[in-house]
Amino acid sequence: MKQRGEKISCLTAYDASFSALIDSAGIDMMLVGDSLGMVIQGHETTLPVSMDAMVYHSRCVSQARRRAFVLADLPFMTYVNPMMAAENAARLMQAGGVQMIKLEGARVEIVRFLVDQGIPVCGHLGLLPQSINQLGYYKVQGKERAEAERMIAEAHKLEQAGAGMLVLECVPAALAKDISAQLSIPVIGIGAGVACDGQVLVLYDMLNIGLSKRPRFSRNFMQGAASLQEAIMAYHQAVKQLQFPASEHSF
């Protein structure tokens, strides 16, 4: 899809019913995100999410899918070394039924080890929710030149290590555009401008049913929609036609 210039649509999913709905609406990928800790479990961060919870929700999603590609997050402190990462990734694939795992940060050696075991890996740079206690609060990353250059270098290292995809979260649109153009693998943005190869949103945010205020980079697709499926289809088409994200959803 990247090679032919077609934008990739992705939404988070956490259960079988929404999985079937998202799948039937034509969305290309579903991410079983550790964001479930906030939107499903009611925590303030993603940190309390366990491997058992990720496997459970991944299984729910994967059992209902028919065509969409499914990836899932490795939760906080479940990939502190390559062997631990491999064992937990195997659980998500074997018991959870996912096709790719995602991990945060420039964990190059871990990515390389997982890929060597036949595990497809998606990287994640920019805002790293699992590092919220280091960051202090959720904020845009890569605004300073040195920080931007480091992120570009890390993106290349992840690709060279074998990552098959990269998520960029809350980074300036110009930086995301540069990274997307420089990498051969798909770059999926969330709060990263329209120039990424695809877009992902938290399902509950774009349906305007989240517990907290909807992030600036999201949009209420239920506005003007007659049903959940119509809202999800509108998001899918907006991504495909480069109508989302717009400038007001970008940094």
C-alpha positions, -999 to 999 in steps of 0.1 A, spaced: 0 0 0 29 24 8 45 16 -25 14 24 -45 6 55 -25 -26 42 -8 -31 55 28 -35 28 55 -64 31 79 -61 17 114 -82 18 146 -78 4 181 -101 -25 190 -106 -43 223 -135 -68 218 -152 -91 194 -182 -69 186 -162 -38 177 -137 -60 159 -164 -74 136 -178 -39 130 -144 -23 122 -135 -52 100 -168 -50 80 -163 -12 76 -131 -18 56 -105 -6 80 -71 -20 70 -56 -27 104 -67 -31 140 -44 -23 170 -52 -40 203 -36 -11 222 -26 -10 258 -48 21 257 -74 -4 269 -60 4 304 -75 38 301 -106 34 280 -117 0 291 -102 -4 326 -105 32 337 -68 37 347 -51 71 343 -22 56 323 -14 24 303 11 12 330 -13 -11 349 -21 -32 319 -10 -69 322 0 -95 297 -30 -115 307 -52 -86 298 -35 -80 264 -38 -117 255 -75 -118 265 -84 -87 245 -63 -98 216 -81 -131 214 -114 -114 215 -105 -92 186 -87 -118 165 -115 -143 168 -140 -119 152 -118 -105 124 -121 -118 88 -97 -96 68 -81 -68 87 -45 -71 99 -42 -73 137 -13 -61 158 -11 -57 196 10 -38 222 35 -54 245 26 -37 278 49 -19 302 79 -39 315 71 -70 294 101 -66 271 130 -56 294 153 -81 276 151 -100 243 141 -134 258 113 -119 279 101 -99 248 101 -131 227 82 -151 252 55 -124 257 53 -117 219 48 -155 214 19 -154 239 2 -126 219 6 -145 187 -2 -180 198 -29 -174 225 -39 -139 213 -40 -146 176 -23 -114 165 -1 -110 134 24 -84 147 35 -70 180 43 -33 188 67 -20 214 77 15 224 111 32 220 143 26 201 147 -10 215 169 -20 185 185 -51 199 151 -64 211 135 -57 177 164 -75 159 161 -106 182 123 -108 177 126 -105 140 152 -133 140 126 -155 157 101 -148 130 81 -123 150 68 -93 130 75 -61 149 61 -25 147 81 2 164 68 33 181 85 66 184 75 101 195 52 103 225 57 70 245 27 65 269 46 38 288 72 65 297 47 90 311 64 90 345 96 102 329 79 127 306 57 141 334 28 148 310 16 140 275 33 164 251 46 167 215 80 152 209 106 162 184 101 199 183 138 207 190 163 201 162 185 177 182 154 157 193 141 155 157 175 143 144 177 116 171 142 104 162 151 102 125 182 82 134 162 59 157 136 53 129 163 42 106 178 19 132 145 3 138 140 -3 101 175 -17 98 168 -40 128 139 -55 108 108 -36 121 81 -39 95 61 -8 105 65 23 126 40 43 146 48 80 152 28 96 180 25 134 187 53 146 165 54 177 143 39 171 109 70 182 91 92 157 110 67 129 104 67 137 67 105 135 66 106 101 84 78 87 62 97 97 31 130 83 43 118 49 54 107 20 31 84 6 58 49 20 64 48 48 90 15 52 108 7 85 124 -14 95 154 -11 133 159 17 133 133 1 150 103 -14 138 70 19 129 53 23 96 71 16 64 52 -14 57 74 -34 69 104 -45 53 137 -69 66 163 -82 53 196 -116 39 187 -134 55 217 -119 89 210 -132 90 174 -166 78 185 -166 105 212 -173 81 240 -140 83 259 -138 89 296 -115 119 292 -114 149 269 -108 140 232 -72 147 222 -66 175 198 -53 151 171 -85 131 171 -119 140 156 -155 131 165 -166 110 136 -200 103 152 -210 139 144 -233 136 114 -232 98 114 -264 78 118 -246 47 132 -213 34 146 -206 17 113 -212 49 94 -188 68 116 -161 41 112 -166 41 74 -164 79 74 -130 77 92 -118 51 67 -127 72 37 -113 104 53 -79 87 57 -80 72 22 -89 106 7 -63 126 28 -91 145 45 -80 134 79 -60 145 97 -64 182 88 -42 211 100 -62 214 132 -54 178 142 -17 183 136 13 199 153 
